[in-house]
Amino acid sequence: MSDAIVIVGYGNVGHHLLMAFSKNTDHKIFVVCKKKIDTELISNPSVYWIDESELPEKPPLYCFLTVRDDQIKKTAESLPKNWLKESTIVHCSGVLAADYLKQICTHFALFYPLNSFSKEIPFVWDDVPVFIDSSDKSDKEELRVLAEKLGAKPIENNDSIREQLHVAAVMVNNFTNHWFRLAAEYLEEKEIPFKYLLPLIRTTISKLDYESPEKAQTGPAIRGDINTIDKHLKMITKMEVLELYKKMSASINPSIKDKLE
Amino acid sequence: MSDAIVIVGYGNVGHHLLMAFSKNTDHKIFVVCKKKIDTELISNPSVYWIDESELPEKPPLYCFLTVRDDQIKKTAESLPKNWLKESTIVHCSGVLAADYLKQICTHFALFYPLNSFSKEIPFVWDDVPVFIDSSDKSDKEELRVLAEKLGAKPIENNDSIREQLHVAAVMVNNFTNHWFRLAAEYLEEKEIPFKYLLPLIRTTISKLDYESPEKAQTGPAIRGDINTIDKHLKMITKMEVLELYKKMSASINPSIKDKLE
């Protein structure tokens, strides 16, 4: 077995794992992807861009599968037999069980960074929780050290906690981002720049470092300021946004619910 | 007339105006509040804490009214007559018209920083849009310079734009913060720390520096991943949150709407 790390797939997670491993570790890294893209991106001489026909013969220490969830099993099955026996095969899914690959390989592991990755956007690993599990105790410890090298926060995995966090992640990431989108669309119609709101959005987030979201809540709904809410409801023309505005306001302050319907 | 600035009211906005003016300008500053609080906070010798009976005789350059919106008129009316003639009386409301005080004083102005203030939380003025208007052209220019001294971004006021931005501000501040609260409550029941989500929340925001919220959207709804959504809906027990989860998901991706009802 070699000391190399293989990353299969070069999507958003694959890209940022490569960036982080190549910067913070001494491992030789093989990136397996169909199109040899971004070769310019990494000048690190220990990074090798290969396709499926060029896999190294020696099983690597770790093989990270960063393909889509529904491709993980198939991709694992297609790996060389000696890898499936000797290497630790790691999946990075927030949804699949930690032992999802137990039927396919001898050493399986989970390395799930709870965050949202985009190739185009620099990623800050500081304090990012990384859920770790493995069939081998020593692997678990080594993956923990690997996460720490990136500046991340390794966490002993518990599938149920990971699932619950995924629900909450949809709320704080997808749904808040959707409000950003609805606000941007609302302003766009009036040719008002969305960027005027960026300092306010930053304040909204930075408050969480000081107090609970419950305590941080401000605005017409929590104040029970029906006059302002009525004014806003008259200004919003899109039915769907109108309905969401009412539902959110009623959820913020149930005592005004009757006045919103 | 003196070169002083008077701040009437010492709530969240009053506090942060005081902090910013005392740090970034040479004006003598009088803070008018009933209880002389936070005197320790400011060691600056040009800051004077007074009550309503101690107003300086000479009209100040500016008198900022940072009381609640519904107290602004009453507070302005109670000011000394020579102030109402000579000083510029400034309100800081996001909702009231720029000329709201025109019946009461000779020189009136608006200085509205679009953001969310909390006394307990340090405030970052960088790039904060401050809507400025005044009955006097020279005041308008001076208030613009004042905003710039704080690091803020002065903007020529337009009441309609300010009102529209207030609607959008409710969306990006109040409604996103409410999702933080719902997520925190969901996790609290399971004794999972909300702080695990903070790096993800930071990423959600920092993406806005690189791409539009429309482009930044990720997650099961936009992917049309009904399996994951169904799983989540089974995990959420609170009816109200369940309904909001469905409504938001349908709004993110209208093509899955029928499958959510």
Interface residues (C-beta under 8 A of the other chain):
Chain A: V95 L114 N115 S116 S118 E120 I121 F123 V124 D126 D127 V128 P129 I155 I161 E163 Q164 L165 H166 V167 A168 A169 V170 M171 V172 N173 N174 F175 T176 N177 H178 W179 F180 R181 L182 A183 A184 E185 Y186 L187 K190 I192 F194 Y196 L197 L198 P199 L200 I201 R202 T203 T204 I205 S206 K207 L208 D209 Y210 E211 S212 P213 E214 A216 Q217 T218 G219 P220 A221 I222 T228 K231 H232 M235 I236 E240 E243 L244 Y245 K247 M248 S251 I252
Chain B: V95 L114 N115 S116 S118 E120 I121 F123 V124 D126 D127 V128 P129 I155 I161 E163 Q164 L165 H166 V167 A168 A169 V170 M171 V172 N173 N174 F175 T176 N177 H178 W179 F180 R181 L182 A183 A184 E185 Y186 L187 K190 I192 F194 Y196 L197 L198 P199 L200 I201 R202 T203 T204 I205 S206 K207 L208 D209 Y210 E211 S212 P213 E214 A216 Q217 T218 G219 P220 A221 I222 T228 K231 H232 M235 I236 E240 E243 L244 Y245 K247 M248 S251 I252
